[in-house]
Amino acid sequence: MTNPDFIYTTYIKTTPEKLWAAITNREFTRQYWGYDNVSDWKKGSKWHSFTNDAKRTAVIAGEVLESMPPKRLVLTWANPGNAADVSRVTFEIEPIGNMVRLNVIHGNFKKDSDMASRVAMGWPRVLCSLKSFLETGEALDTWAGHESSCGTHVAKGVAA
């Protein structure tokens, strides 16, 4: 069975530049995501997501496939312990009036990947916390409880 692509769309009262910084600056990701996302975010560069503790364990790793600040960022996404189980994440940032529409597309999952089930509930939590962080200055407790809702729309399609 083919794993689906996940498409998450949310609207955030911010600018494309502030949203780009929130996605690519480890000081920001630490606050709303709970991880340090580290890279120079240039095409061809490696990136890692590290735990925000003394161990600094890499939990996700990949490569920057496209980087067009502040409009589009495309990354490969894999568990460092299983680099063959790679997928792809695309961030699309579009200004609309005094807000920004953010599309996060996570797809290209391998046939036997468990990553699709791992990210299905993760992205809505991260994106709700990101929205709260940018609009109020306060992130959410991203991993509390089981469900998260802030108006983030989830649509599933068939992976190409």
C-alpha positions in Angstrom: 0.0 0.0 0.0 1.3 3.5 -0.9 1.6 5.9 2.0 -0.3 9.2 1.5 1.1 12.6 1.1 0.0 14.8 4.0 -0.9 18.5 3.2 -1.3 20.8 6.1 -2.4 24.4 5.5 -2.6 27.1 8.1 -3.0 30.9 8.1 -0.7 32.9 10.4 -0.8 36.6 11.1 2.8 37.3 10.4 5.1 38.2 7.5 6.9 35.7 5.2 10.2 36.8 6.6 9.2 36.1 10.2 7.7 32.8 9.3 10.9 31.8 7.4 13.0 32.8 10.4 10.7 30.7 12.7 11.2 27.6 10.4 14.9 28.0 10.0 16.3 29.6 13.2 17.1 27.1 15.9 16.4 29.6 18.6 12.8 29.7 17.4 12.3 26.0 16.6 13.5 25.2 20.1 10.6 27.3 21.5 7.6 26.1 19.5 8.8 22.6 18.3 11.0 21.5 21.2 13.9 20.7 18.9 16.9 22.6 17.5 16.7 22.5 13.7 20.3 23.2 12.5 21.6 24.0 9.0 22.7 26.9 6.9 19.5 26.2 4.9 21.3 26.4 1.5 20.6 24.0 -1.3 22.7 20.9 -0.9 23.4 21.4 2.8 22.6 18.9 5.5 20.2 19.7 8.3 19.5 18.0 11.6 16.9 18.2 14.3 18.4 17.7 17.8 16.8 17.2 21.1 16.9 20.2 23.3 18.7 18.6 26.2 22.2 17.8 27.3 22.4 14.7 25.1 21.6 16.7 21.9 20.4 13.5 20.1 19.7 13.8 16.4 16.1 12.8 15.8 15.6 13.8 12.2 18.2 14.4 9.5 18.2 15.3 5.8 19.3 17.5 3.0 18.1 20.8 1.8 16.8 20.2 -1.8 15.5 23.7 -2.5 15.8 27.0 -0.6 14.1 30.2 -1.8 13.8 32.5 1.2 11.2 33.5 2.3 8.9 31.5 -0.1 9.9 27.8 -0.3 12.0 25.2 1.5 12.2 21.6 0.4 14.0 19.0 2.6 14.6 15.3 2.7 13.5 13.8 6.1 14.7 10.6 7.7 15.4 9.0 11.0 19.2 9.1 11.5 19.1 5.5 12.5 17.3 4.5 9.2 18.5 6.9 6.5 17.0 4.7 3.8 13.5 5.5 5.0 13.6 9.0 3.6 10.7 11.2 2.7 10.3 14.8 1.6 8.9 17.9 3.3 8.0 21.1 1.4 7.2 24.4 3.1 5.4 26.9 0.9 4.9 30.4 2.2 2.5 32.8 0.5 1.6 36.3 1.8 -2.1 37.1 1.8 -2.9 40.6 3.1 -1.7 40.9 6.6 -1.1 37.2 7.0 0.7 34.2 5.5 -0.6 30.9 4.2 1.7 28.1 5.1 1.4 24.8 3.3 3.5 21.9 4.6 3.5 18.9 2.3 5.1 15.8 3.7 5.2 12.9 1.2 7.3 10.6 -1.0 7.2 8.0 1.7 8.8 4.6 1.0 6.4 1.7 0.6 7.2 0.1 4.0 7.9 3.4 5.8 6.6 3.9 9.3 7.4 7.6 9.0 4.0 8.5 7.6 2.3 7.3 10.8 4.9 9.0 12.9 4.4 12.4 11.3 0.6 12.3 10.8 -0.1 13.7 14.3 3.2 15.5 14.7 2.8 18.2 12.1 -0.6 19.5 13.3 0.9 19.9 16.8 4.0 21.6 15.6 2.1 23.9 13.2 -0.4 24.9 15.9 2.5 25.8 18.3 4.2 27.7 15.5 1.0 29.7 14.8 0.6 30.5 18.5 4.3 31.4 18.9 4.2 33.9 16.0 0.9 35.4 16.8 1.2 35.7 20.6 4.8 35.1 21.5 3.9 32.0 23.4 4.4 28.5 22.1 2.1 25.6 23.0 3.1 22.5 25.0 3.5 20.8 21.6 3.5 17.2 22.8 0.8 17.4 25.6 -2.4 15.4 25.2 -3.5 13.4 22.2 -5.2 15.9 19.8 -4.4 19.4 18.7 -6.7 21.8 16.9 -6.1 25.3 15.7 -7.8 25.4 12.4 -5.1 23.5 10.6 -6.6 21.6 7.7 -5.3 18.2 6.8 -5.9 16.7 3.4 -4.6 13.3 2.3 -3.8 12.4 -1.3 -2.1 9.6 -3.0 1.7 9.7 -3.1 3.1 10.1 -6.6 
